[in-house]
Amino acid sequence: MATVTTMKCACESCLCVVSIGDAIQKDDKYYCSDACANGHPEGKGCGHQGCSC
């Protein structure tokens, strides 16, 4: 059985792949940043290069 160690950020508009060990976990979902985890308050993006969420 394989163990999942990375996955796409749970934010629908985000393109980031995040390591589960480094992710921000909220409501049993994994996010790449606080901005994604909190629903992009004030329109703030995740800030990762190449991602326009």
Sequence and secondary structure as in RCSB ss.txt:
>XXXX:A:sequence
MATVTTMKCACESCLCVVSIGDAIQKDDKYYCSDACANGHPEGKGCGHQGCSC
>XXXX:A:secstr
     EEE SSTT   EEETTTSEEETTEEESSHHHHTT GGG     TT   
